[in-house]
Amino acid sequence: MTDARALALTEKSLSEAGVPSGVLDELIAKMFPQ
């Protein structure tokens, strides 16, 4: 799945930049409402 791969790369980039994973989770939840 390309989206999942892109998401994993984005998550890796953000974590390397010092962004907490919880922040990313909240952003994803807003972008992709269940």
PDB file as gemmi writes it, atoms N, CA and C in Angstrom:
CRYST1    1.000    1.000    1.000  90.00  90.00  90.00 P 1                      
ATOM      1  N   MET A   1       0.847  -1.202   0.000  1.00  0.00           N  
ATOM      2  CA  MET A   1       0.000   0.000   0.000  1.00  0.00           C  
ATOM      3  C   MET A   1       0.884   1.254   0.000  1.00  0.00           C  
ATOM      4  N   THR A   2       0.748   2.037  -1.019  1.00  0.00           N  
ATOM      5  CA  THR A   2       1.584   3.223  -1.160  1.00  0.00           C  
ATOM      6  C   THR A   2       1.325   4.222  -0.035  1.00  0.00           C  
ATOM      7  N   ASP A   3       0.062   4.401   0.320  1.00  0.00           N  
ATOM      8  CA  ASP A   3      -0.270   5.363   1.380  1.00  0.00           C  
ATOM      9  C   ASP A   3       0.400   4.975   2.690  1.00  0.00           C  
ATOM     10  N   ALA A   4       0.350   3.694   3.016  1.00  0.00           N  
ATOM     11  CA  ALA A   4       0.949   3.228   4.269  1.00  0.00           C  
ATOM     12  C   ALA A   4       2.456   3.451   4.242  1.00  0.00           C  
ATOM     13  N   ARG A   5       3.054   3.221   3.086  1.00  0.00           N  
ATOM     14  CA  ARG A   5       4.499   3.412   2.974  1.00  0.00           C  
ATOM     15  C   ARG A   5       4.852   4.884   3.135  1.00  0.00           C  
ATOM     16  N   ALA A   6       4.095   5.742   2.481  1.00  0.00           N  
ATOM     17  CA  ALA A   6       4.330   7.183   2.595  1.00  0.00           C  
ATOM     18  C   ALA A   6       4.130   7.641   4.033  1.00  0.00           C  
ATOM     19  N   LEU A   7       3.118   7.082   4.676  1.00  0.00           N  
ATOM     20  CA  LEU A   7       2.836   7.438   6.061  1.00  0.00           C  
ATOM     21  C   LEU A   7       3.993   7.022   6.965  1.00  0.00           C  
ATOM     22  N   ALA A   8       4.524   5.831   6.738  1.00  0.00           N  
ATOM     23  CA  ALA A   8       5.655   5.353   7.535  1.00  0.00           C  
ATOM     24  C   ALA A   8       6.865   6.255   7.329  1.00  0.00           C  
ATOM     25  N   LEU A   9       7.109   6.667   6.099  1.00  0.00           N  
ATOM     26  CA  LEU A   9       8.235   7.558   5.819  1.00  0.00           C  
ATOM     27  C   LEU A   9       8.027   8.907   6.487  1.00  0.00           C  
ATOM     28  N   THR A  10       6.799   9.408   6.455  1.00  0.00           N  
ATOM     29  CA  THR A  10       6.491  10.686   7.093  1.00  0.00           C  
ATOM     30  C   THR A  10       6.684  10.589   8.599  1.00  0.00           C  
ATOM     31  N   GLU A  11       6.208   9.478   9.174  1.00  0.00           N  
ATOM     32  CA  GLU A  11       6.333   9.279  10.612  1.00  0.00           C  
ATOM     33  C   GLU A  11       7.800   9.220  11.008  1.00  0.00           C  
ATOM     34  N   LYS A  12       8.616   8.537  10.205  1.00  0.00           N  
ATOM     35  CA  LYS A  12      10.048   8.437  10.473  1.00  0.00           C  
ATOM     36  C   LYS A  12      10.687   9.822  10.411  1.00  0.00           C  
ATOM     37  N   SER A  13      10.318  10.598   9.401  1.00  0.00           N  
ATOM     38  CA  SER A  13      10.877  11.938   9.247  1.00  0.00           C  
ATOM     39  C   SER A  13      10.505  12.825  10.428  1.00  0.00           C  
ATOM     40  N   LEU A  14       9.235  12.758  10.841  1.00  0.00           N  
ATOM     41  CA  LEU A  14       8.779  13.583  11.959  1.00  0.00           C  
ATOM     42  C   LEU A  14       9.453  13.168  13.256  1.00  0.00           C  
ATOM     43  N   SER A  15       9.593  11.859  13.485  1.00  0.00           N  
ATOM     44  CA  SER A  15      10.213  11.409  14.726  1.00  0.00           C  
ATOM     45  C   SER A  15      11.684  11.811  14.749  1.00  0.00           C  
ATOM     46  N   GLU A  16      12.334  11.789  13.590  1.00  0.00           N  
ATOM     47  CA  GLU A  16      13.727  12.236  13.522  1.00  0.00           C  
ATOM     48  C   GLU A  16      13.826  13.735  13.775  1.00  0.00           C  
ATOM     49  N   ALA A  17      12.763  14.458  13.435  1.00  0.00           N  
ATOM     50  CA  ALA A  17      12.730  15.905  13.652  1.00  0.00           C  
ATOM     51  C   ALA A  17      12.334  16.245  15.087  1.00  0.00           C  
ATOM     52  N   GLY A  18      12.002  15.214  15.873  1.00  0.00           N  
ATOM     53  CA  GLY A  18      11.680  15.437  17.275  1.00  0.00           C  
ATOM     54  C   GLY A  18      10.205  15.637  17.539  1.00  0.00           C  
ATOM     55  N   VAL A  19       9.359  15.286  16.573  1.00  0.00           N  
ATOM     56  CA  VAL A  19       7.913  15.425  16.766  1.00  0.00           C  
ATOM     57  C   VAL A  19       7.383  14.179  17.468  1.00  0.00           C  
ATOM     58  N   PRO A  20       6.697  14.325  18.598  1.00  0.00           N  
ATOM     59  CA  PRO A  20       6.163  13.163  19.316  1.00  0.00           C  
ATOM     60  C   PRO A  20       5.166  12.398  18.457  1.00  0.00           C  
ATOM     61  N   SER A  21       5.179  11.067  18.581  1.00  0.00           N  
ATOM     62  CA  SER A  21       4.283  10.235  17.771  1.00  0.00           C  
ATOM     63  C   SER A  21       2.817  10.545  18.060  1.00  0.00           C  
ATOM     64  N   GLY A  22       2.504  10.960  19.276  1.00  0.00           N  
ATOM     65  CA  GLY A  22       1.122  11.281  19.622  1.00  0.00           C  
ATOM     66  C   GLY A  22       0.583  12.436  18.790  1.00  0.00           C  
ATOM     67  N   VAL A  23       1.452  13.397  18.491  1.00  0.00           N  
ATOM     68  CA  VAL A  23       1.048  14.534  17.663  1.00  0.00           C  
ATOM     69  C   VAL A  23       0.694  14.041  16.269  1.00  0.00           C  
ATOM     70  N   LEU A  24       1.514  13.138  15.743  1.00  0.00           N  
ATOM     71  CA  LEU A  24       1.250  12.585  14.411  1.00  0.00           C  
ATOM     72  C   LEU A  24      -0.058  11.814  14.404  1.00  0.00           C  
ATOM     73  N   ASP A  25      -0.300  11.039  15.463  1.00  0.00           N  
ATOM     74  CA  ASP A  25      -1.543  10.263  15.552  1.00  0.00           C  
ATOM     75  C   ASP A  25      -2.760  11.184  15.525  1.00  0.00           C  
ATOM     76  N   GLU A  26      -2.679  12.302  16.244  1.00  0.00           N  
ATOM     77  CA  GLU A  26      -3.802  13.246  16.261  1.00  0.00           C  
ATOM     78  C   GLU A  26      -4.019  13.844  14.878  1.00  0.00           C  
ATOM     79  N   LEU A  27      -2.915  14.166  14.198  1.00  0.00           N  
ATOM     80  CA  LEU A  27      -3.013  14.742  12.862  1.00  0.00           C  
ATOM     81  C   LEU A  27      -3.662  13.755  11.901  1.00  0.00           C  
ATOM     82  N   ILE A  28      -3.247  12.502  11.982  1.00  0.00           N  
ATOM     83  CA  ILE A  28      -3.818  11.464  11.117  1.00  0.00           C  
ATOM     84  C   ILE A  28      -5.307  11.300  11.410  1.00  0.00           C  
ATOM     85  N   ALA A  29      -5.669  11.328  12.681  1.00  0.00           N  
ATOM     86  CA  ALA A  29      -7.075  11.167  13.060  1.00  0.00           C  
ATOM     87  C   ALA A  29      -7.926  12.297  12.467  1.00  0.00           C  
ATOM     88  N   LYS A  30      -7.359  13.497  12.410  1.00  0.00           N  
ATOM     89  CA  LYS A  30      -8.098  14.629  11.839  1.00  0.00           C  
ATOM     90  C   LYS A  30      -8.180  14.512  10.319  1.00  0.00           C  
ATOM     91  N   MET A  31      -7.101  14.036   9.698  1.00  0.00           N  
ATOM     92  CA  MET A  31      -7.064  13.919   8.243  1.00  0.00           C  
ATOM     93  C   MET A  31      -7.940  12.773   7.747  1.00  0.00           C  
ATOM     94  N   PHE A  32      -7.959  11.687   8.523  1.00  0.00           N  
ATOM     95  CA  PHE A  32      -8.707  10.496   8.109  1.00  0.00           C  
ATOM     96  C   PHE A  32      -9.690  10.085   9.193  1.00  0.00           C  
ATOM     97  N   PRO A  33     -10.803  10.826   9.318  1.00  0.00           N  
ATOM     98  CA  PRO A  33     -11.788  10.489  10.359  1.00  0.00           C  
ATOM     99  C   PRO A  33     -12.315   9.077  10.160  1.00  0.00           C  
ATOM    100  N   GLN A  34     -12.436   8.349  11.247  1.00  0.00           N  
ATOM    101  CA  GLN A  34     -12.926   6.964  11.176  1.00  0.00           C  
ATOM    102  C   GLN A  34     -14.439   6.971  11.020  1.00  0.00           C  
TER     103      GLN A  34                                                      
END                                                                             
